[in-house]
Amino acid sequence: MSPAFAHRNLPRLLLQARESLMARTRPSLREHGLSDQQWRVLRVLGEHGTLETGRVAREATILGPSLTGVLARMERDGLIRRERDPADQRRTVVEATPKGLKMVDRMATAVEVHYQWLEQSLGKQKLAQLYGLLDELIALEQP
């Protein structure tokens, strides 16, 4: 006998929504030789510039141990550069290389086409409402 839940499984619904969205974007990522995680890192660096690795992990929602491998592969592929923070040698900062930024520009076109489709499908107001609700949910759950 299963317990009676009063609410739907929100984490599962959010994961399903993510997978639904990524199903349209993933083929473009693969064409450019990028994993989901590599794209998240590039997008974060494209939006924010040079960042400390901990911030990259938080913004890209990648756990530290996984990020280490992702960054190593991206550095090997010439997409990012890592160096010690000149202000604090204990920290490492990450920046997208010109090759990485060019990849962000190329991917931005495909991603924006997808978001335009999403906006047309849901409507501008619903999409704005969805963004607002997600922002509120994230803020509620912050420690």
N, CA, C and O atoms as CSV, one atom per row, in Angstrom:
chain,resi,resn,atom,element,x,y,z
A,1,MET,N,N,0.833,-1.181,0.000
A,1,MET,CA,C,0.000,0.000,0.000
A,1,MET,C,C,0.881,1.250,0.000
A,1,MET,O,O,1.803,1.357,0.809
A,2,SER,N,N,0.611,2.170,-0.879
A,2,SER,CA,C,1.424,3.378,-0.955
A,2,SER,C,C,0.787,4.490,-0.121
A,2,SER,O,O,-0.433,4.557,0.026
A,3,PRO,N,N,1.642,5.360,0.422
A,3,PRO,CA,C,1.107,6.469,1.218
A,3,PRO,C,C,0.334,7.437,0.323
A,3,PRO,O,O,0.599,7.552,-0.873
A,4,ALA,N,N,-0.612,8.117,0.924
A,4,ALA,CA,C,-1.403,9.089,0.167
A,4,ALA,C,C,-0.699,10.440,0.237
A,4,ALA,O,O,-0.615,11.054,1.301
A,5,PHE,N,N,-0.202,10.887,-0.891
A,5,PHE,CA,C,0.453,12.192,-0.954
A,5,PHE,C,C,-0.583,13.231,-1.350
A,5,PHE,O,O,-1.401,13.001,-2.241
A,6,ALA,N,N,-0.539,14.374,-0.681
A,6,ALA,CA,C,-1.477,15.450,-0.987
A,6,ALA,C,C,-1.018,16.275,-2.190
A,6,ALA,O,O,-1.823,16.954,-2.828
A,7,HIS,N,N,0.282,16.211,-2.494
A,7,HIS,CA,C,0.825,17.047,-3.565
A,7,HIS,C,C,1.537,16.188,-4.603
A,7,HIS,O,O,1.994,15.080,-4.320
A,8,ARG,N,N,1.614,16.730,-5.803
A,8,ARG,CA,C,2.353,16.061,-6.864
A,8,ARG,C,C,3.846,16.121,-6.541
A,8,ARG,O,O,4.276,16.926,-5.715
A,9,ASN,N,N,4.621,15.276,-7.186
A,9,ASN,CA,C,6.059,15.187,-6.952
A,9,ASN,C,C,6.767,16.315,-7.707
A,9,ASN,O,O,7.142,16.146,-8.868
A,10,LEU,N,N,6.948,17.460,-7.052
A,10,LEU,CA,C,7.503,18.646,-7.704
A,10,LEU,C,C,8.926,18.424,-8.217
A,10,LEU,O,O,9.212,18.804,-9.352
A,11,PRO,N,N,9.836,17.825,-7.434
A,11,PRO,CA,C,11.176,17.596,-7.984
A,11,PRO,C,C,11.148,16.761,-9.281
A,11,PRO,O,O,11.876,17.054,-10.229
A,12,ARG,N,N,10.313,15.739,-9.308
A,12,ARG,CA,C,10.214,14.916,-10.519
A,12,ARG,C,C,9.646,15.733,-11.679
A,12,ARG,O,O,10.134,15.627,-12.804
A,13,LEU,N,N,8.621,16.545,-11.420
A,13,LEU,CA,C,8.041,17.384,-12.475
A,13,LEU,C,C,9.070,18.375,-13.023
A,13,LEU,O,O,9.134,18.608,-14.230
A,14,LEU,N,N,9.874,18.956,-12.125
A,14,LEU,CA,C,10.906,19.891,-12.577
A,14,LEU,C,C,11.957,19.177,-13.427
A,14,LEU,O,O,12.427,19.721,-14.427
A,15,LEU,N,N,12.321,17.967,-13.029
A,15,LEU,CA,C,13.272,17.178,-13.837
A,15,LEU,C,C,12.673,16.829,-15.199
A,15,LEU,O,O,13.359,16.911,-16.219
A,16,GLN,N,N,11.410,16.444,-15.220
A,16,GLN,CA,C,10.752,16.126,-16.492
A,16,GLN,C,C,10.679,17.362,-17.381
A,16,GLN,O,O,10.883,17.270,-18.591
A,17,ALA,N,N,10.388,18.520,-16.784
A,17,ALA,CA,C,10.341,19.764,-17.554
A,17,ALA,C,C,11.721,20.080,-18.121
A,17,ALA,O,O,11.841,20.489,-19.275
A,18,ARG,N,N,12.752,19.894,-17.320
A,18,ARG,CA,C,14.121,20.124,-17.787
A,18,ARG,C,C,14.444,19.215,-18.963
A,18,ARG,O,O,14.976,19.666,-19.977
A,19,GLU,N,N,14.120,17.933,-18.823
A,19,GLU,CA,C,14.411,16.988,-19.908
A,19,GLU,C,C,13.633,17.330,-21.166
A,19,GLU,O,O,14.147,17.187,-22.276
A,20,SER,N,N,12.410,17.775,-21.003
A,20,SER,CA,C,11.594,18.184,-22.146
A,20,SER,C,C,12.235,19.365,-22.866
A,20,SER,O,O,12.303,19.383,-24.095
A,21,LEU,N,N,12.701,20.344,-22.108
A,21,LEU,CA,C,13.370,21.506,-22.691
A,21,LEU,C,C,14.687,21.111,-23.357
A,21,LEU,O,O,14.985,21.554,-24.465
A,22,MET,N,N,15.465,20.281,-22.680
A,22,MET,CA,C,16.778,19.902,-23.198
A,22,MET,C,C,16.687,19.004,-24.431
A,22,MET,O,O,17.627,18.944,-25.223
A,23,ALA,N,N,15.573,18.313,-24.598
A,23,ALA,CA,C,15.417,17.453,-25.774
A,23,ALA,C,C,15.518,18.261,-27.061
A,23,ALA,O,O,15.942,17.734,-28.090
A,24,ARG,N,N,15.136,19.530,-27.015
A,24,ARG,CA,C,15.225,20.398,-28.194
A,24,ARG,C,C,16.616,21.021,-28.343
A,24,ARG,O,O,17.039,21.329,-29.457
A,25,THR,N,N,17.320,21.207,-27.240
A,25,THR,CA,C,18.620,21.877,-27.262
A,25,THR,C,C,19.777,20.893,-27.420
A,25,THR,O,O,20.783,21.204,-28.057
A,26,ARG,N,N,19.628,19.711,-26.839
A,26,ARG,CA,C,20.720,18.736,-26.805
A,26,ARG,C,C,21.300,18.404,-28.185
A,26,ARG,O,O,22.521,18.297,-28.308
A,27,PRO,N,N,20.470,18.236,-29.235
A,27,PRO,CA,C,21.072,17.936,-30.547
A,27,PRO,C,C,22.065,19.010,-31.008
A,27,PRO,O,O,23.102,18.681,-31.585
A,28,SER,N,N,21.762,20.278,-30.760
A,28,SER,CA,C,22.692,21.351,-31.124
A,28,SER,C,C,23.962,21.272,-30.289
A,28,SER,O,O,25.061,21.494,-30.797
A,29,LEU,N,N,23.807,20.956,-29.009
A,29,LEU,CA,C,24.986,20.814,-28.158
A,29,LEU,C,C,25.889,19.705,-28.685
A,29,LEU,O,O,27.103,19.879,-28.791
A,30,ARG,N,N,25.287,18.564,-29.015
A,30,ARG,CA,C,26.077,17.426,-29.494
A,30,ARG,C,C,26.760,17.744,-30.825
A,30,ARG,O,O,27.895,17.327,-31.057
A,31,GLU,N,N,26.067,18.482,-31.698
A,31,GLU,CA,C,26.686,18.888,-32.966
A,31,GLU,C,C,27.953,19.696,-32.733
A,31,GLU,O,O,28.889,19.635,-33.530
A,32,HIS,N,N,27.981,20.450,-31.644
A,32,HIS,CA,C,29.139,21.271,-31.315
A,32,HIS,C,C,30.086,20.573,-30.336
A,32,HIS,O,O,31.035,21.183,-29.842
A,33,GLY,N,N,29.825,19.290,-30.058
A,33,GLY,CA,C,30.702,18.512,-29.191
A,33,GLY,C,C,30.627,18.878,-27.726
A,33,GLY,O,O,31.593,18.684,-26.988
A,34,LEU,N,N,29.477,19.413,-27.288
A,34,LEU,CA,C,29.319,19.838,-25.900
A,34,LEU,C,C,28.377,18.929,-25.132
A,34,LEU,O,O,27.374,18.455,-25.666
A,35,SER,N,N,28.714,18.692,-23.869
A,35,SER,CA,C,27.787,18.021,-22.958
A,35,SER,C,C,26.885,19.095,-22.339
A,35,SER,O,O,27.153,20.290,-22.464
A,36,ASP,N,N,25.824,18.656,-21.676
A,36,ASP,CA,C,24.945,19.597,-20.970
A,36,ASP,C,C,25.745,20.436,-19.972
A,36,ASP,O,O,25.572,21.652,-19.891
A,37,GLN,N,N,26.630,19.767,-19.208
A,37,GLN,CA,C,27.405,20.458,-18.184
A,37,GLN,C,C,28.367,21.469,-18.803
A,37,GLN,O,O,28.514,22.580,-18.295
A,38,GLN,N,N,29.020,21.088,-19.896
A,38,GLN,CA,C,29.943,22.019,-20.557
A,38,GLN,C,C,29.193,23.253,-21.056
A,38,GLN,O,O,29.695,24.373,-20.957
A,39,TRP,N,N,27.995,23.044,-21.591
A,39,TRP,CA,C,27.206,24.181,-22.058
A,39,TRP,C,C,26.835,25.092,-20.891
A,39,TRP,O,O,26.912,26.315,-21.011
A,40,ARG,N,N,26.431,24.501,-19.756
A,40,ARG,CA,C,26.075,25.328,-18.608
A,40,ARG,C,C,27.263,26.178,-18.159
A,40,ARG,O,O,27.100,27.353,-17.830
A,41,VAL,N,N,28.451,25.586,-18.146
A,41,VAL,CA,C,29.653,26.336,-17.771
A,41,VAL,C,C,29.906,27.461,-18.767
A,41,VAL,O,O,30.151,28.598,-18.364
A,42,LEU,N,N,29.850,27.157,-20.066
A,42,LEU,CA,C,30.096,28.191,-21.072
A,42,LEU,C,C,29.066,29.306,-20.996
A,42,LEU,O,O,29.404,30.483,-21.119
A,43,ARG,N,N,27.811,28.932,-20.794
A,43,ARG,CA,C,26.771,29.966,-20.712
A,43,ARG,C,C,27.006,30.869,-19.502
A,43,ARG,O,O,26.882,32.089,-19.608
A,44,VAL,N,N,27.341,30.286,-18.367
A,44,VAL,CA,C,27.629,31.068,-17.160
A,44,VAL,C,C,28.799,32.011,-17.415
A,44,VAL,O,O,28.724,33.191,-17.073
A,45,LEU,N,N,29.881,31.509,-18.010
A,45,LEU,CA,C,31.048,32.344,-18.271
A,45,LEU,C,C,30.730,33.400,-19.327
A,45,LEU,O,O,31.241,34.518,-19.260
A,46,GLY,N,N,29.891,33.052,-20.299
A,46,GLY,CA,C,29.478,34.017,-21.308
A,46,GLY,C,C,28.646,35.141,-20.716
A,46,GLY,O,O,28.726,36.283,-21.168
A,47,GLU,N,N,27.844,34.820,-19.704
A,47,GLU,CA,C,26.987,35.820,-19.065
A,47,GLU,C,C,27.725,36.650,-18.018
A,47,GLU,O,O,27.445,37.838,-17.855
A,48,HIS,N,N,28.676,36.021,-17.304
A,48,HIS,CA,C,29.288,36.668,-16.142
A,48,HIS,C,C,30.771,36.978,-16.293
A,48,HIS,O,O,31.322,37.702,-15.464
A,49,GLY,N,N,31.429,36.464,-17.308
A,49,GLY,CA,C,32.873,36.692,-17.454
A,49,GLY,C,C,33.669,35.777,-16.544
A,49,GLY,O,O,33.204,34.695,-16.185
A,50,THR,N,N,34.860,36.200,-16.170
A,50,THR,CA,C,35.759,35.408,-15.333
A,50,THR,C,C,35.164,35.231,-13.939
A,50,THR,O,O,34.718,36.191,-13.311
A,51,LEU,N,N,35.166,33.973,-13.464
A,51,LEU,CA,C,34.579,33.661,-12.155
A,51,LEU,C,C,35.463,32.696,-11.382
A,51,LEU,O,O,36.240,31.937,-11.962
A,52,GLU,N,N,35.331,32.741,-10.074
A,52,GLU,CA,C,35.977,31.777,-9.195
A,52,GLU,C,C,35.268,30.429,-9.380
A,52,GLU,O,O,34.059,30.396,-9.607
A,53,THR,N,N,36.003,29.331,-9.286
A,53,THR,CA,C,35.431,28.015,-9.584
A,53,THR,C,C,34.210,27.683,-8.729
A,53,THR,O,O,33.277,27.050,-9.223
A,54,GLY,N,N,34.194,28.088,-7.475
A,54,GLY,CA,C,33.028,27.827,-6.619
A,54,GLY,C,C,31.772,28.492,-7.160
A,54,GLY,O,O,30.686,27.914,-7.108
A,55,ARG,N,N,31.918,29.692,-7.672
A,55,ARG,CA,C,30.766,30.399,-8.246
A,55,ARG,C,C,30.314,29.713,-9.531
A,55,ARG,O,O,29.115,29.601,-9.785
A,56,VAL,N,N,31.265,29.252,-10.343
A,56,VAL,CA,C,30.912,28.508,-11.559
A,56,VAL,C,C,30.083,27.285,-11.167
A,56,VAL,O,O,29.056,27.002,-11.784
A,57,ALA,N,N,30.529,26.568,-10.145
A,57,ALA,CA,C,29.808,25.374,-9.683
A,57,ALA,C,C,28.384,25.729,-9.273
A,57,ALA,O,O,27.438,25.038,-9.652
A,58,ARG,N,N,28.224,26.800,-8.501
A,58,ARG,CA,C,26.880,27.200,-8.053
A,58,ARG,C,C,26.011,27.652,-9.222
A,58,ARG,O,O,24.869,27.210,-9.351
A,59,GLU,N,N,26.534,28.521,-10.064
A,59,GLU,CA,C,25.752,29.074,-11.176
A,59,GLU,C,C,25.377,28.009,-12.205
A,59,GLU,O,O,24.288,28.047,-12.779
A,60,ALA,N,N,26.288,27.059,-12.436
A,60,ALA,CA,C,26.040,26.009,-13.430
A,60,ALA,C,C,25.380,24.773,-12.813
A,60,ALA,O,O,25.079,23.814,-13.523
A,61,THR,N,N,25.155,24.791,-11.514
A,61,THR,CA,C,24.553,23.684,-10.776
A,61,THR,C,C,25.296,22.372,-11.044
A,61,THR,O,O,24.715,21.374,-11.472
A,62,ILE,N,N,26.601,22.417,-10.774
A,62,ILE,CA,C,27.454,21.242,-10.932
A,62,ILE,C,C,28.228,21.066,-9.630
A,62,ILE,O,O,28.838,22.016,-9.138
A,63,LEU,N,N,28.209,19.866,-9.072
A,63,LEU,CA,C,28.942,19.599,-7.837
A,63,LEU,C,C,30.443,19.727,-8.085
A,63,LEU,O,O,30.936,19.401,-9.165
A,64,GLY,N,N,31.165,20.208,-7.064
A,64,GLY,CA,C,32.599,20.449,-7.174
A,64,GLY,C,C,33.413,19.324,-7.791
A,64,GLY,O,O,34.174,19.574,-8.726
A,65,PRO,N,N,33.282,18.083,-7.300
A,65,PRO,CA,C,34.077,17.000,-7.885
A,65,PRO,C,C,33.788,16.782,-9.383
A,65,PRO,O,O,34.703,16.498,-10.155
A,66,SER,N,N,32.539,16.914,-9.783
A,66,SER,CA,C,32.199,16.776,-11.204
A,66,SER,C,C,32.749,17.942,-12.011
A,66,SER,O,O,33.211,17.767,-13.138
A,67,LEU,N,N,32.693,19.139,-11.420
A,67,LEU,CA,C,33.165,20.330,-12.127
A,67,LEU,C,C,34.642,20.210,-12.472
A,67,LEU,O,O,35.066,20.656,-13.538
A,68,THR,N,N,35.422,19.619,-11.590
A,68,THR,CA,C,36.856,19.470,-11.835
A,68,THR,C,C,37.105,18.746,-13.148
A,68,THR,O,O,37.920,19.192,-13.956
A,69,GLY,N,N,36.414,17.635,-13.369
A,69,GLY,CA,C,36.573,16.878,-14.615
A,69,GLY,C,C,36.052,17.635,-15.824
A,69,GLY,O,O,36.666,17.612,-16.890
A,70,VAL,N,N,34.915,18.307,-15.658
A,70,VAL,CA,C,34.321,19.079,-16.757
A,70,VAL,C,C,35.295,20.173,-17.186
A,70,VAL,O,O,35.553,20.349,-18.377
A,71,LEU,N,N,35.835,20.906,-16.214
A,71,LEU,CA,C,36.763,21.991,-16.534
A,71,LEU,C,C,38.051,21.464,-17.166
A,71,LEU,O,O,38.604,22.094,-18.067
A,72,ALA,N,N,38.526,20.316,-16.699
A,72,ALA,CA,C,39.746,19.738,-17.280
A,72,ALA,C,C,39.531,19.422,-18.764
A,72,ALA,O,O,40.395,19.714,-19.591
A,73,ARG,N,N,38.391,18.831,-19.099
A,73,ARG,CA,C,38.100,18.508,-20.507
A,73,ARG,C,C,37.936,19.779,-21.335
A,73,ARG,O,O,38.405,19.853,-22.470
A,74,MET,N,N,37.265,20.782,-20.756
A,74,MET,CA,C,37.053,22.040,-21.481
A,74,MET,C,C,38.373,22.776,-21.702
A,74,MET,O,O,38.578,23.399,-22.744
A,75,GLU,N,N,39.266,22.698,-20.712
A,75,GLU,CA,C,40.581,23.329,-20.864
A,75,GLU,C,C,41.380,22.598,-21.941
A,75,GLU,O,O,42.028,23.232,-22.774
A,76,ARG,N,N,41.335,21.287,-21.923
A,76,ARG,CA,C,42.012,20.475,-22.946
A,76,ARG,C,C,41.517,20.829,-24.346
A,76,ARG,O,O,42.294,20.861,-25.301
A,77,ASP,N,N,40.204,21.098,-24.458
A,77,ASP,CA,C,39.593,21.419,-25.751
A,77,ASP,C,C,39.727,22.897,-26.126
A,77,ASP,O,O,39.248,23.312,-27.181
A,78,GLY,N,N,40.368,23.684,-25.280
A,78,GLY,CA,C,40.614,25.088,-25.579
A,78,GLY,C,C,39.410,25.993,-25.394
A,78,GLY,O,O,39.379,27.092,-25.947
A,79,LEU,N,N,38.400,25.549,-24.613
A,79,LEU,CA,C,37.190,26.345,-24.416
A,79,LEU,C,C,37.284,27.294,-23.217
A,79,LEU,O,O,36.655,28.352,-23.192
A,80,ILE,N,N,38.076,26.892,-22.233
A,80,ILE,CA,C,38.236,27.717,-21.029
A,80,ILE,C,C,39.709,27.763,-20.640
A,80,ILE,O,O,40.534,26.985,-21.120
A,81,ARG,N,N,40.006,28.714,-19.742
A,81,ARG,CA,C,41.350,28.829,-19.181
A,81,ARG,C,C,41.178,28.967,-17.672
A,81,ARG,O,O,40.303,29.691,-17.196
A,82,ARG,N,N,42.034,28.257,-16.925
A,82,ARG,CA,C,42.020,28.356,-15.464
A,82,ARG,C,C,43.349,28.925,-15.000
A,82,ARG,O,O,44.404,28.619,-15.557
A,83,GLU,N,N,43.278,29.752,-13.976
A,83,GLU,CA,C,44.514,30.263,-13.378
A,83,GLU,C,C,44.254,30.634,-11.929
A,83,GLU,O,O,43.107,30.791,-11.510
A,84,ARG,N,N,45.325,30.772,-11.177
A,84,ARG,CA,C,45.212,31.202,-9.782
A,84,ARG,C,C,44.717,32.640,-9.751
A,84,ARG,O,O,45.108,33.468,-10.574
A,85,ASP,N,N,43.857,32.916,-8.796
A,85,ASP,CA,C,43.360,34.280,-8.600
A,85,ASP,C,C,44.521,35.141,-8.121
A,85,ASP,O,O,45.101,34.865,-7.071
A,86,PRO,N,N,44.871,36.192,-8.884
A,86,PRO,CA,C,45.999,37.033,-8.468
A,86,PRO,C,C,45.785,37.650,-7.070
A,86,PRO,O,O,46.753,37.901,-6.352
A,87,ALA,N,N,44.537,37.891,-6.692
A,87,ALA,CA,C,44.235,38.495,-5.389
A,87,ALA,C,C,44.284,37.482,-4.245
A,87,ALA,O,O,44.447,37.862,-3.085
A,88,ASP,N,N,44.142,36.182,-4.570
A,88,ASP,CA,C,44.130,35.136,-3.543
A,88,ASP,C,C,44.607,33.845,-4.196
A,88,ASP,O,O,43.830,33.151,-4.851
A,89,GLN,N,N,45.885,33.527,-4.016
A,89,GLN,CA,C,46.499,32.379,-4.689
A,89,GLN,C,C,45.875,31.032,-4.304
A,89,GLN,O,O,46.140,30.022,-4.956
A,90,ARG,N,N,45.051,31.009,-3.253
A,90,ARG,CA,C,44.373,29.757,-2.877
A,90,ARG,C,C,43.197,29.465,-3.785
A,90,ARG,O,O,42.724,28.330,-3.838
A,91,ARG,N,N,42.718,30.467,-4.497
A,91,ARG,CA,C,41.531,30.321,-5.344
A,91,ARG,C,C,41.926,30.200,-6.810
A,91,ARG,O,O,42.971,30.685,-7.244
A,92,THR,N,N,41.041,29.530,-7.558
A,92,THR,CA,C,41.229,29.405,-9.000
A,92,THR,C,C,40.085,30.123,-9.699
A,92,THR,O,O,38.928,29.995,-9.300
A,93,VAL,N,N,40.407,30.872,-10.734
A,93,VAL,CA,C,39.382,31.537,-11.534
A,93,VAL,C,C,39.338,30.878,-12.914
A,93,VAL,O,O,40.319,30.309,-13.394
A,94,VAL,N,N,38.169,30.979,-13.523
A,94,VAL,CA,C,37.932,30.357,-14.825
A,94,VAL,C,C,37.413,31.428,-15.769
A,94,VAL,O,O,36.591,32.261,-15.386
A,95,GLU,N,N,37.896,31.403,-17.006
A,95,GLU,CA,C,37.358,32.300,-18.019
A,95,GLU,C,C,37.235,31.543,-19.331
A,95,GLU,O,O,38.002,30.619,-19.603
A,96,ALA,N,N,36.272,31.941,-20.132
A,96,ALA,CA,C,36.117,31.363,-21.460
A,96,ALA,C,C,37.200,31.941,-22.365
A,96,ALA,O,O,37.508,33.131,-22.300
A,97,THR,N,N,37.766,31.094,-23.199
A,97,THR,CA,C,38.743,31.550,-24.191
A,97,THR,C,C,37.985,32.158,-25.372
A,97,THR,O,O,36.761,32.040,-25.441
A,98,PRO,N,N,38.690,32.804,-26.297
A,98,PRO,CA,C,38.002,33.282,-27.508
A,98,PRO,C,C,37.246,32.151,-28.224
A,98,PRO,O,O,36.151,32.369,-28.744
A,99,LYS,N,N,37.827,30.952,-28.250
A,99,LYS,CA,C,37.146,29.795,-28.855
A,99,LYS,C,C,35.863,29.467,-28.086
A,99,LYS,O,O,34.828,29.184,-28.689
A,100,GLY,N,N,35.937,29.508,-26.759
A,100,GLY,CA,C,34.759,29.242,-25.934
A,100,GLY,C,C,33.679,30.287,-26.129
A,100,GLY,O,O,32.496,29.954,-26.209
A,101,LEU,N,N,34.079,31.557,-26.207
A,101,LEU,CA,C,33.107,32.636,-26.417
A,101,LEU,C,C,32.467,32.546,-27.798
A,101,LEU,O,O,31.293,32.875,-27.964
A,102,LYS,N,N,33.234,32.104,-28.781
A,102,LYS,CA,C,32.682,31.915,-30.125
A,102,LYS,C,C,31.626,30.799,-30.098
A,102,LYS,O,O,30.605,30.881,-30.782
A,103,MET,N,N,31.889,29.761,-29.300
A,103,MET,CA,C,30.930,28.663,-29.140
A,103,MET,C,C,29.647,29.178,-28.478
A,103,MET,O,O,28.546,28.799,-28.876
A,104,VAL,N,N,29.790,30.038,-27.473
A,104,VAL,CA,C,28.619,30.625,-26.813
A,104,VAL,C,C,27.800,31.402,-27.838
A,104,VAL,O,O,26.576,31.274,-27.875
A,105,ASP,N,N,28.457,32.198,-28.663
A,105,ASP,CA,C,27.743,32.977,-29.683
A,105,ASP,C,C,27.003,32.068,-30.663
A,105,ASP,O,O,25.854,32.334,-31.016
A,106,ARG,N,N,27.663,31.001,-31.100
A,106,ARG,CA,C,27.020,30.071,-32.045
A,106,ARG,C,C,25.812,29.388,-31.410
A,106,ARG,O,O,24.757,29.271,-32.034
A,107,MET,N,N,25.974,28.941,-30.170
A,107,MET,CA,C,24.887,28.243,-29.488
A,107,MET,C,C,23.749,29.189,-29.114
A,107,MET,O,O,22.589,28.779,-29.074
A,108,ALA,N,N,24.073,30.444,-28.843
A,108,ALA,CA,C,23.051,31.412,-28.429
A,108,ALA,C,C,21.948,31.522,-29.467
A,108,ALA,O,O,20.778,31.670,-29.116
A,109,THR,N,N,22.305,31.453,-30.729
A,109,THR,CA,C,21.301,31.552,-31.792
A,109,THR,C,C,20.295,30.412,-31.699
A,109,THR,O,O,19.086,30.642,-31.717
A,110,ALA,N,N,20.797,29.175,-31.597
A,110,ALA,CA,C,19.904,28.011,-31.504
A,110,ALA,C,C,19.075,28.062,-30.228
A,110,ALA,O,O,17.888,27.735,-30.242
A,111,VAL,N,N,19.690,28.467,-29.135
A,111,VAL,CA,C,18.980,28.536,-27.851
A,111,VAL,C,C,17.887,29.592,-27.908
A,111,VAL,O,O,16.773,29.356,-27.441
A,112,GLU,N,N,18.191,30.746,-28.471
A,112,GLU,CA,C,17.185,31.813,-28.559
A,112,GLU,C,C,16.012,31.422,-29.452
A,112,GLU,O,O,14.872,31.790,-29.170
A,113,VAL,N,N,16.280,30.678,-30.526
A,113,VAL,CA,C,15.191,30.182,-31.378
A,113,VAL,C,C,14.269,29.287,-30.550
A,113,VAL,O,O,13.047,29.362,-30.672
A,114,HIS,N,N,14.862,28.446,-29.713
A,114,HIS,CA,C,14.066,27.566,-28.859
A,114,HIS,C,C,13.234,28.373,-27.878
A,114,HIS,O,O,12.058,28.068,-27.674
A,115,TYR,N,N,13.825,29.406,-27.259
A,115,TYR,CA,C,13.079,30.228,-26.314
A,115,TYR,C,C,11.968,31.019,-27.004
A,115,TYR,O,O,10.911,31.246,-26.416
A,116,GLN,N,N,12.203,31.436,-28.240
A,116,GLN,CA,C,11.147,32.117,-28.992
A,116,GLN,C,C,9.979,31.169,-29.241
A,116,GLN,O,O,8.817,31.557,-29.125
A,117,TRP,N,N,10.299,29.921,-29.583
A,117,TRP,CA,C,9.255,28.909,-29.782
A,117,TRP,C,C,8.483,28.697,-28.475
A,117,TRP,O,O,7.255,28.612,-28.473
A,118,LEU,N,N,9.220,28.614,-27.372
A,118,LEU,CA,C,8.597,28.408,-26.067
A,118,LEU,C,C,7.678,29.575,-25.721
A,118,LEU,O,O,6.575,29.371,-25.215
A,119,GLU,N,N,8.128,30.787,-25.991
A,119,GLU,CA,C,7.322,31.974,-25.724
A,119,GLU,C,C,6.060,31.991,-26.588
A,119,GLU,O,O,4.989,32.374,-26.117
A,120,GLN,N,N,6.183,31.581,-27.833
A,120,GLN,CA,C,5.008,31.513,-28.705
A,120,GLN,C,C,4.054,30.417,-28.243
A,120,GLN,O,O,2.836,30.583,-28.310
A,121,SER,N,N,4.598,29.310,-27.779
A,121,SER,CA,C,3.760,28.177,-27.353
A,121,SER,C,C,3.022,28.465,-26.053
A,121,SER,O,O,1.831,28.174,-25.937
A,122,LEU,N,N,3.723,29.036,-25.073
A,122,LEU,CA,C,3.109,29.303,-23.770
A,122,LEU,C,C,2.479,30.691,-23.699
A,122,LEU,O,O,1.523,30.909,-22.955
A,123,GLY,N,N,3.013,31.612,-24.465
A,123,GLY,CA,C,2.618,33.015,-24.359
A,123,GLY,C,C,3.606,33.749,-23.478
A,123,GLY,O,O,4.156,33.184,-22.533
A,124,LYS,N,N,3.822,35.003,-23.796
A,124,LYS,CA,C,4.797,35.830,-23.081
A,124,LYS,C,C,4.462,35.921,-21.582
A,124,LYS,O,O,5.348,35.823,-20.733
A,125,GLN,N,N,3.185,36.108,-21.277
A,125,GLN,CA,C,2.768,36.276,-19.879
A,125,GLN,C,C,3.004,35.002,-19.063
A,125,GLN,O,O,3.523,35.064,-17.948
A,126,LYS,N,N,2.621,33.845,-19.621
A,126,LYS,CA,C,2.826,32.591,-18.888
A,126,LYS,C,C,4.304,32.299,-18.679
A,126,LYS,O,O,4.708,31.835,-17.612
A,127,LEU,N,N,5.116,32.577,-19.711
A,127,LEU,CA,C,6.546,32.336,-19.574
A,127,LEU,C,C,7.129,33.242,-18.497
A,127,LEU,O,O,7.940,32.790,-17.688
A,128,ALA,N,N,6.736,34.502,-18.471
A,128,ALA,CA,C,7.200,35.434,-17.434
A,128,ALA,C,C,6.742,34.956,-16.057
A,128,ALA,O,O,7.493,35.039,-15.085
A,129,GLN,N,N,5.520,34.462,-15.979
A,129,GLN,CA,C,4.987,33.946,-14.713
A,129,GLN,C,C,5.793,32.722,-14.263
A,129,GLN,O,O,6.108,32.582,-13.081
A,130,LEU,N,N,6.121,31.844,-15.206
A,130,LEU,CA,C,6.921,30.663,-14.885
A,130,LEU,C,C,8.287,31.073,-14.342
A,130,LEU,O,O,8.737,30.547,-13.324
A,131,TYR,N,N,8.945,32.009,-15.021
A,131,TYR,CA,C,10.242,32.497,-14.522
A,131,TYR,C,C,10.089,33.054,-13.104
A,131,TYR,O,O,10.904,32.759,-12.229
A,132,GLY,N,N,9.066,33.843,-12.882
A,132,GLY,CA,C,8.842,34.430,-11.564
A,132,GLY,C,C,8.624,33.387,-10.486
A,132,GLY,O,O,9.192,33.480,-9.398
A,133,LEU,N,N,7.798,32.389,-10.789
A,133,LEU,CA,C,7.530,31.321,-9.816
A,133,LEU,C,C,8.791,30.515,-9.513
A,133,LEU,O,O,9.045,30.161,-8.361
A,134,LEU,N,N,9.573,30.229,-10.540
A,134,LEU,CA,C,10.815,29.484,-10.319
A,134,LEU,C,C,11.790,30.300,-9.476
A,134,LEU,O,O,12.432,29.762,-8.574
A,135,ASP,N,N,11.904,31.595,-9.765
A,135,ASP,CA,C,12.769,32.460,-8.950
A,135,ASP,C,C,12.322,32.466,-7.494
A,135,ASP,O,O,13.155,32.400,-6.590
A,136,GLU,N,N,11.008,32.544,-7.261
A,136,GLU,CA,C,10.473,32.526,-5.891
A,136,GLU,C,C,10.784,31.200,-5.197
A,136,GLU,O,O,11.190,31.183,-4.036
A,137,LEU,N,N,10.591,30.095,-5.911
A,137,LEU,CA,C,10.850,28.769,-5.337
A,137,LEU,C,C,12.318,28.632,-4.964
A,137,LEU,O,O,12.647,28.136,-3.887
A,138,ILE,N,N,13.193,29.070,-5.851
A,138,ILE,CA,C,14.628,28.992,-5.570
A,138,ILE,C,C,14.972,29.832,-4.343
A,138,ILE,O,O,15.728,29.387,-3.479
A,139,ALA,N,N,14.425,31.041,-4.260
A,139,ALA,CA,C,14.694,31.919,-3.109
A,139,ALA,C,C,14.179,31.312,-1.809
A,139,ALA,O,O,14.830,31.435,-0.772
A,140,LEU,N,N,13.016,30.658,-1.852
A,140,LEU,CA,C,12.465,30.024,-0.656
A,140,LEU,C,C,13.365,28.934,-0.110
A,140,LEU,O,O,13.493,28.773,1.104
A,141,GLU,N,N,13.985,28.188,-1.003
A,141,GLU,CA,C,14.770,27.028,-0.601
A,141,GLU,C,C,16.233,27.334,-0.326
A,141,GLU,O,O,17.008,26.435,0.001
A,142,GLN,N,N,16.620,28.615,-0.458
A,142,GLN,CA,C,18.026,28.975,-0.164
A,142,GLN,C,C,18.252,28.927,1.333
A,142,GLN,O,O,17.407,29.369,2.111
A,143,PRO,N,N,19.410,28.382,1.740
A,143,PRO,CA,C,19.697,28.316,3.180
A,143,PRO,C,C,19.920,29.695,3.778
A,143,PRO,O,O,20.172,29.814,4.977
